[in-house]
Amino acid sequence: MTDTARAELALCERYAVADVDSHIIEPADLWTSRVPAKWGELVPHVKFDERRGEERWHVGSKRLFGVGAFAQAGWREYPPSHPPNLDEAIPAAIDAKERLTYMDQVGVYYQLLYPNILGFHSHVFLNQMDHALAAECVRAYNDWLSEFCSADSRRLIPMMMLPFWDIEASLVEMKRAHAMGHKGILFAAQYDKVGLPRLIDDHWEPLLSQAQEMGLSLNFHVGFLNSDEELKGAVDQSKKLEFTRASSLVLLGNAAGIAEVVLSGVCHRYPDLNFVSVENGAGWLPFLAESMDWQWLNVGAHKDYPDRLLPSEYMWRQIYGMYWFERDSMRSVIDQLRDNLMFETDFPHATSLSPGPASESLSPRDVMEISLRGLPDDTVGKVLQHTATKLYHLDPPSRN
C-alpha cells in the first residue's frame, strides 16, 4: 500500500486502536455463584427495588447502584436514566462476543476493562464486610473477568482489583491475577480518604515495589468514593443541571492523585513505576505540571530537596492520561502530551462515546477523525495504539 493510500484510510483502519478505559457490567450472579453461601446476605446480590422500579445491588441491607446504572450506552433516554435490569441493557455491555462485535463496529481493536461495583463502592467492601469475605469477592471478580476476556484474550484486557486493605493478600492476588492475564492494577492515589496510610508511607512499600518489579501500572480511575454521603450524591443525580455539574467536576478529580504521587516523592522512590489517570481528560494536564513547577520553585522546595527533579519531569516520565470527547483543548496541548496520552471511550457509561438518544452523539470512529486527523503520523500512532500497547504489554494485533 502506498503512503497516499494509507493516509486516506480511516484512522481506526490504520492503527489497532486501544480503548484504555471501558467498563464491563457485572452479572447479577457474579458473587452469589462464586462466593461460599456461608456469608449469606453479605455477599453482593441483586434484588428488585419496588420504589425505584429497578433491580439493584445490595450488600447486606445496604442498597447500592442499580444493575443498569452504568449501562447507558444505546439507552432510549438521556442520562441519568438507565436500564432497570440487564435484559434491557445493550448486549455489548454484558456479553463478550457482543462486545467484540461492537468493538469492530466502532473501530476499536483493544479494550481495557474496569469494574463498576468494586471500583465505585470500595468503601462498602472495606467497611461493611468481614475482610475475609471482601478478599473472596475480589478474587471472584478477577476470576470472572479473566473468563470473560477469554473470548479473545488478545483484544479484551482485564484490569485487576486488589484487596488493598490487606498488603499481604494484595501481593498474592497481584501475582495470581497477572498469571491469569491481567495487565494492570485498579488502584487509588488517596486511600487515606478511607483511613489507610498515604502512598508515601512505608506501609505500601511491598505493594509498590512488587508492581514496579512486575511492570504493572497503577491505574487511578476517577470516582473513588469514600462514604455513603458521596455515594448518595452520585446516585441521586436526578436533575440534568446537577448531573452535568457533578459529572464534569469528577473528571478533574484525579488532579489530587497525580499531585500526591509526584510531590510526595512516590515517583522519586519508584522511578520505573507508571501511574495512569483514568477517565480524566487531557487539556488540564500541562497546566497542572506547570502549576506544580511554579510552586515548587516559588516556595524553594528545590532547595530543601536538591536530589528531586522538577514535578513536571516526574509527570512526563511516569504519569499517563487519556482523552475521549475533547477536541480543541486536547489539540492545543498534544505536543506536550504526545508520549503520555492515550484514547478511551468509557463505554458504556453516561459520559461515553456511545451513540444514544442525543443527535450530537458521535461514535469513536468519528471522534478519532475529528480530534486527530491532520496531526503527525507518529503522534497519532502513539495516542491510538503504541503508548498503550507498550505500557500494558499488549500482544501485537492479529489482523485477518
C-alpha positions in Angstrom: 0.0 0.0 0.0 1.3 3.4 -0.9 1.8 6.2 1.7 -1.0 8.1 -0.1 -3.4 5.2 0.0 -2.6 4.6 3.7 -3.2 8.2 4.6 -6.7 8.0 3.1 -7.7 5.2 5.3 -9.8 5.9 8.4 -7.6 6.2 11.5 -9.1 3.2 13.0 -8.1 1.2 9.9 -4.5 2.5 10.0 -4.0 1.6 13.7 -5.0 -1.2 16.1 -6.8 1.3 18.4 -6.5 0.7 22.1 -9.5 1.9 24.2 -7.8 2.2 27.5 -10.9 2.8 29.6 -14.1 0.8 29.1 -16.3 -1.0 31.6 -17.9 -4.4 31.9 -21.3 -4.6 33.6 -21.2 -7.2 36.3 -23.8 -10.0 36.0 -26.3 -10.3 38.9 -24.9 -13.7 40.0 -21.2 -12.8 39.8 -20.6 -13.2 43.5 -23.6 -15.4 44.6 -22.4 -18.1 42.2 -18.8 -18.0 43.3 -18.5 -17.0 46.9 -19.4 -19.5 49.7 -23.0 -19.3 50.8 -22.0 -19.2 54.4 -21.6 -15.4 54.1 -25.4 -15.1 53.4 -26.8 -11.7 52.6 -23.3 -10.0 52.9 -22.4 -11.4 49.5 -23.1 -8.7 46.9 -26.5 -9.7 45.4 -29.3 -8.2 43.3 -32.9 -7.5 44.5 -35.8 -5.7 42.9 -36.4 -2.2 44.4 -40.1 -1.5 44.1 -39.8 2.2 45.0 -37.2 2.8 42.2 -38.6 0.2 39.8 -35.3 -1.4 39.1 -33.0 -4.3 40.1 -30.4 -3.0 42.5 -27.2 -4.3 44.1 -27.2 -4.9 47.8 -24.6 -5.8 50.4 -26.5 -7.0 53.5 -29.2 -4.4 53.9 -27.2 -1.6 52.2 -28.5 -0.6 48.8 -26.0 0.3 46.1 -26.4 1.3 42.5 -28.9 -0.3 40.1 -27.6 -3.1 37.9 -28.0 -0.9 34.8 -26.8 2.3 36.4 -23.6 2.2 34.4 -25.1 0.9 31.1 -26.5 4.0 29.4 -24.9 3.3 26.0 -27.7 2.8 23.5 -30.4 3.5 26.1 -33.5 5.2 24.8 -33.5 8.1 27.3 -30.9 10.7 28.3 -28.7 10.0 31.4 -29.0 9.7 34.3 -31.9 7.4 33.2 -30.7 3.9 32.7 -31.9 0.3 32.1 -33.9 -1.0 35.1 -32.5 -4.5 34.5 -29.7 -6.2 32.5 -32.2 -7.6 30.0 -32.8 -4.1 28.7 -29.1 -3.1 28.6 -27.1 -3.0 25.4 -25.9 -6.6 24.8 -22.3 -5.5 24.3 -22.2 -4.3 27.9 -22.6 -7.8 29.3 -21.7 -10.3 26.6 -18.2 -10.9 25.4 -19.0 -11.9 21.8 -21.4 -8.9 21.5 -18.6 -6.7 22.9 -16.1 -7.8 20.2 -18.7 -7.2 17.5 -19.3 -3.7 18.9 -15.6 -3.0 19.0 -15.3 -3.9 15.3 -18.2 -1.6 14.5 -16.8 1.4 16.3 -13.2 0.9 15.2 -11.6 -0.3 18.4 -9.2 -3.3 18.5 -8.3 -3.5 22.2 -10.4 -2.6 25.2 -9.1 -2.4 28.8 -12.0 -3.5 31.1 -12.7 -1.8 34.5 -15.3 -2.7 37.1 -18.2 -0.7 38.4 -19.4 -2.1 41.7 -15.9 -2.9 43.1 -14.4 0.3 41.7 -17.1 2.8 42.9 -18.1 1.0 46.1 -14.7 0.2 47.5 -15.7 1.8 50.8 -18.6 -0.6 51.1 -16.4 -3.7 50.7 -13.9 -2.2 53.2 -16.4 -1.1 55.8 -19.5 -3.4 55.5 -17.9 -6.8 55.1 -15.6 -9.1 57.0 -12.2 -8.6 55.3 -12.0 -12.3 54.5 -15.3 -12.0 52.6 -14.2 -8.8 50.8 -11.0 -10.6 49.7 -13.1 -13.5 48.4 -15.2 -11.0 46.4 -12.1 -9.5 44.9 -10.7 -12.9 43.8 -14.1 -13.9 42.4 -14.3 -10.7 40.4 -10.8 -11.2 39.0 -11.6 -14.8 38.1 -14.8 -13.9 36.3 -13.2 -11.1 34.4 -10.5 -13.4 33.1 -13.1 -15.8 32.0 -15.0 -13.0 30.2 -11.8 -11.9 28.4 -11.0 -15.4 27.3 -13.4 -14.9 24.4 -10.4 -13.1 22.8 -7.6 -12.6 25.2 -5.6 -10.6 22.7 -8.3 -7.9 22.5 -10.2 -8.0 25.8 -7.8 -6.8 28.5 -8.6 -7.5 32.2 -7.5 -4.9 34.9 -7.2 -6.5 38.3 -8.7 -5.3 41.6 -6.7 -5.9 44.8 -7.8 -6.3 48.4 -6.0 -3.1 49.1 -6.8 -3.1 52.8 -4.5 -6.2 53.2 -1.0 -5.8 51.8 0.0 -9.5 52.1 -3.2 -10.6 50.4 -2.7 -7.9 47.7 0.8 -9.2 46.9 -0.6 -12.7 46.5 -3.5 -11.6 44.4 -1.3 -9.4 42.2 0.7 -12.4 41.2 -2.3 -14.7 40.7 -4.3 -12.2 38.6 -1.2 -11.4 36.5 -0.7 -15.1 35.8 -4.4 -15.1 34.5 -3.6 -12.3 32.1 -4.5 -9.1 33.9 -2.4 -6.3 32.6 -2.7 -3.5 35.2 -3.9 -2.7 38.6 -7.0 -0.6 39.5 -5.8 1.5 42.4 -6.4 4.8 44.2 -4.0 7.5 44.9 -5.7 8.6 48.1 -6.6 5.6 50.2 -6.1 7.9 53.2 -9.6 9.0 52.4 -10.7 5.7 53.9 -8.3 5.7 56.9 -5.3 3.9 55.4 -1.8 5.5 55.2 -0.8 7.8 52.4 1.1 6.1 49.5 4.4 7.7 50.6 4.1 5.6 53.8 6.3 2.5 54.2 3.0 0.6 54.6 2.7 0.5 50.8 6.3 -0.3 50.0 5.9 -4.1 49.4 3.0 -3.5 47.0 4.6 -0.6 45.1 7.9 -2.5 44.8 6.2 -5.6 43.5 4.2 -3.7 41.0 7.3 -2.0 39.8 9.2 -5.3 39.5 6.3 -6.9 37.6 5.9 -4.0 35.2 2.3 -3.4 36.3 1.0 0.2 36.2 -1.2 1.6 38.9 -4.4 3.0 37.4 -6.3 5.7 39.2 -9.8 5.7 38.0 -12.0 8.7 38.8 -14.9 8.2 41.1 -13.3 6.5 44.1 -16.0 7.0 46.7 -15.2 7.1 50.4 -18.5 7.5 52.1 -22.2 6.9 51.9 -22.6 10.7 51.6 -20.6 10.7 48.4 -22.5 7.6 47.2 -25.8 9.4 47.8 -24.6 12.3 45.7 -23.6 10.0 42.9 -26.8 8.0 42.9 -29.3 10.9 43.3 -28.3 13.0 40.4 -31.8 13.2 39.1 -31.7 16.8 37.8 -30.0 17.5 34.5 -28.1 20.5 35.7 -26.8 18.8 38.8 -25.8 15.7 36.8 -23.9 17.8 34.4 -22.1 19.7 37.2 -21.2 16.6 39.1 -20.1 14.5 36.1 -18.0 17.4 34.8 -16.2 18.0 38.1 -15.5 14.4 38.8 -13.4 14.2 35.6 -10.9 16.6 37.3 -10.8 14.5 40.4 -7.5 12.8 39.6 -5.5 16.1 39.9 -5.1 15.5 43.6 -3.9 11.9 43.0 -1.3 13.0 40.4 -0.1 15.7 42.7 0.1 13.2 45.6 2.4 10.7 43.8 4.5 13.4 42.2 5.0 15.8 45.1 5.0 13.2 48.0 8.1 11.5 46.5 6.4 8.3 45.3 7.6 8.8 41.7 11.0 9.7 43.0 11.2 6.5 45.1 9.8 4.2 42.4 11.3 5.6 39.1 10.1 2.7 37.0 6.6 2.5 38.3 4.0 4.0 36.0 0.7 5.7 37.0 -2.3 6.2 34.8 -5.0 8.7 35.4 -8.1 7.0 34.0 -11.1 8.9 32.6 -9.6 12.3 33.4 -9.3 14.1 30.1 -6.1 15.8 28.8 -6.3 19.5 28.4 -5.6 20.4 32.0 -2.6 18.1 32.5 0.0 20.6 31.2 -1.5 23.3 33.4 -1.1 21.0 36.5 2.5 20.3 35.6 3.3 23.9 35.1 1.5 24.9 38.3 3.4 22.4 40.4 6.7 23.5 38.9 5.9 27.1 39.7 5.0 26.4 43.3 8.0 24.1 43.7 10.4 26.8 42.7 8.4 29.6 44.2 8.5 28.2 47.8 12.1 27.0 47.5 11.2 23.3 47.7 14.1 22.7 45.2 16.5 23.9 47.9 15.1 21.6 50.5 15.1 18.6 48.1 18.1 19.1 45.9 18.0 15.4 44.7 14.5 15.8 43.3 13.5 16.5 39.7 11.0 19.2 38.8 7.4 17.9 39.3 6.8 18.2 35.6 9.8 15.9 34.9 8.2 13.2 37.0 4.9 13.7 35.3 6.2 13.3 31.8 8.4 10.3 32.9 5.7 8.3 34.8 2.2 9.7 34.5 -0.1 8.8 31.7 -3.5 10.2 30.8 -6.3 9.7 28.2 -9.0 11.6 26.4 -12.2 10.8 24.6 -14.6 13.7 23.9 -12.0 16.6 23.9 -11.2 18.4 20.7 -9.7 21.9 20.9 -8.3 21.5 24.4 -6.6 18.3 23.5 -5.1 19.5 20.3 -3.8 22.6 22.0 -1.6 20.5 24.3 -0.8 17.5 22.1 2.8 18.4 21.6 3.4 18.2 25.3 1.3 15.0 25.8 2.3 13.0 22.7 4.2 10.4 24.7 1.8 10.3 27.7 -1.6 10.4 26.1 -4.0 7.5 25.1 -7.5 7.1 23.8 -10.6 5.9 25.6 -14.3 5.5 25.0 -15.7 5.0 28.6 -18.2 2.5 27.1 -21.0 2.0 28.2 -21.2 4.9 30.8 -23.2 8.0 30.6 -20.2 10.1 29.6 -19.0 7.6 27.0 -18.6 7.8 23.2 -21.7 5.7 22.8 -24.4 6.8 20.5 -27.6 7.3 22.4 -30.7 9.5 22.1 -28.7 12.7 21.6 -28.3 13.7 18.0 -24.9 15.1 19.0 -23.6 11.7 19.9 -20.5 10.7 18.0 -19.1 7.2 17.7 -15.4 6.5 18.5 -14.7 6.4 14.7 -16.0 10.0 14.3 -14.1 11.3 17.4 -10.8 9.9 16.3 -11.1 11.6 12.9 -12.3 14.9 14.3 -9.7 15.1 17.1 -6.6 13.6 15.5 -6.8 14.0 11.7 -4.0 16.1 10.3 -1.6 15.6 13.2 1.7 13.9 12.6 1.5 10.2 12.0 3.9 9.5 14.8 1.8 11.4 17.3 -1.5 9.7 16.1 0.1 6.3 16.3 1.3 6.8 19.8 -2.1 8.1 21.0 -4.2 5.5 19.4 -2.0 2.4 19.8 1.6 2.3 20.6 1.8 4.0 24.0 -0.9 1.7 25.3 0.5 -1.5 23.8 3.9 -0.7 25.4 2.6 0.4 28.8 0.2 -2.5 29.2 2.4 -5.1 27.4 -0.4 -6.0 24.9 0.1 -8.7 22.3 0.5 -7.4 18.8 -2.7 -7.2 16.8 -3.8 -10.2 14.8 -5.3 -9.0 11.5 -7.2 -11.3 9.3 
